[in-house]
Amino acid sequence: MNLETRLVSFRETLGDGYYASVTSGVMCVDFRKYYVPYGLSISNIRPSKNGLALRIDEWANLMQLIPAIHADFPALAEAHRCLDDHNA
């Protein structure tokens, strides 16, 4: 991800109302639960206060640790999203 050359706007569902998102204005990778306020349509989805934001350098460090995490905890390497169970 090169924030110097282009704007980044990305949001991917993780299932159960949780999303991972990246926006260049905030310069972080954000994991957060989203909700739809009562009486509004799904197009009015809002982020909750429940979440975790990693600065870009923290995200890069985490990505470098993934092989070691998978080596120590093999079950995590085989994990998949619950959402993928419904697509099978």
Buried (B, 14 or more C-beta within 10 A) or exposed (E): EEEEEEEBEEBEEBEEBBBBBBBBEEEBBBBBBBEEEEEEEEEEBEBEEEBEBBEBEEBEEEEEEEEEEBEEEEEEEEEEBEEEEEEE
